[in-house]
Amino acid sequence: MNKHERERAKAEHALAAGDRQPCHLIWAGDFNRHHTFWERPENTHLLTRAYLEAAQPLVEAIGAFDLHQLLPLGVPTLKANTTGNLTRPDNIFASMEIAESFLSCHAIPYLQPICTDHFPIHTELDLTSERTNEHPRWNWRKVEQGKFHNAVEEKLTTRDLPTGEIKTPEEFQEALDDLMQVIYDVREELVPKTSPTPYDKRWWNADLAKTRKEVQKLSRTSHQFRLEQTHFSHAEYKRVRNRFKDKIQKAKQEHWDAYLEDIGQDTIWNFSKYVKGGPSDGGRSRIPRLEKEVPLGRPKEYTTDNAEKSRILHDIFFPPPGDPPDVPDNFDFPREKFKFKGITRNLIRSVVAGLKCYKAPGQDEVPNEVFKWCIDLLLPFLFRIFQASIKLGIYADDWK
């Protein structure tokens, strides 16, 4: 079985199996197939029934994978050495996502290499990605715990927040706003902001930064005495540089081991995604175009607008509630598994103690560290708010 027969067999097998890979595709090369979709009209000897039947599996595969022809119809890609006839055995096909980024595609006869009758094909695609504006975030790793605790204590003492029972939703919201305002004020005073960077390394530490400075200093010294092969700085620079490399590998391994030890029921699926997935862009905040919902029979439509993407994702993850269940009046419900005993101070303290540090905060941008550092100060106010939340049947929107 020759090369082209194997290609035809693979295409027929893919069609029979209904293989539809959800990825971007580019098919490029010498297919050695001739069809009216791409061949020059004057080459009638290549458009006979036999040639068209030989190209049919390729045509069906192109339709099955929804590929688009980038090289325009009739552009020759080969010049026969004997007759000088121009034909089109080469082609480039791409999926819709790549075809939309298409800028130009043409053959270049004057760059034809020696010892070949094919022309080079130059294809230009616009692969720039739309990036969202990333705003500076609070850098809680730079905060001194004791200093933050003392500042919260001072604010609470100065403001003299009420500690009595909350009886109305208005009092509930006022108590919550007063408590959060104390945290916001201390955050503004003590927590620095940092701009996101694509070069951020979670495994980096202060010891590596110190060693890097040492390596850079020795590198300058070694370069300064580069003509003196026996100068001590060359051997010292090599030794420190190797130690720096070993420290980087150790820091990466320790960071990975710590992540593995921290895996639980809530994070096991993220770990599976990391292991099975290939290299990524480091999680940049970028969402590809999304398919819009259109009536049946109409062609597919896509959107690149961020606001419309948000609406589409919201409708998918938060569909409208359905009709309430039809429960008979005399339905025999199962017995309660336990009785709710209410919120206690010890329960709040134990839950806060189990919170993990340096996790992504909610929409209020207050992380778990604040409650862990200041639980002795915040506990009376949190207990008061949670008791009112259960009694009044309301929940703070900022904490959802």
NORFENVEN-V585504 format. One line per field, one symbol per residue. ss: DSSP state (H for helix, E for strand, L for the rest). phi: phi as a letter, one per 30 degrees, with the letter a starting at -180 (. if undefined). A space follows every 50 residues. Layout:
ss: ???
phi: ???
This chain:
ss: LLHHHHHHHHHHHHHHHLLLLLLLLEEEEELLLLLLLLLLLLLHHHLLHH HHHHHHHHHHHHHHLLEEELLLLLLLLEELLLLLLEELLEEEEEEHHHHL LEEEEEEEHHHLLLLLLELEEEEEELLLLLLLLLLLEELHHHLLHHHHHH HHHHHHHHHLLLLLLLLLHHHHHHHHHHHHHHHHHHHHHHLLEELLLLLL LLLLLHHHHHHHHHHHHHHHHHHHLLLLLLLHHHHHHHHHHHHHHHHHHH HHHHHHHHHHHLLLLLLHHHHHHHHHLLLLLLLLLLLLLEELLLLLLLLL LEELLHHHHHHHHHHHHLLLLLLLLLLLLLLLLLLLLLLLLLLLHHHHHH HHHLLLLLLLLLLLLLLHHHHHHLHHHHHHHHHHHHHHHHHHLLLLHHHL
phi: .deddddddddddddddidbddadbbcblddhbbaddbdddddddccddd ddddddedddddddchcbdddddiddbbbdddcidcbbdcabbbdedddd cdcaaadbddcdddiacccdcccbbccdcdcddccecdcddccdeddddd dddddddddhddbddccbeddddddddddddddddddddccdcbddbdcd cdddbdddddddddddddddddddcddcdcdddddddddddddddddddd dddddddddddddbddcddddddddddddbciiddbcddcdddbddjddd bbbcdddddddddddddbddddddddcddcdcdddddacdcjccdddddd dddddcdhcdddddhcddeddddcddddeeddddddddddddibbdddcd
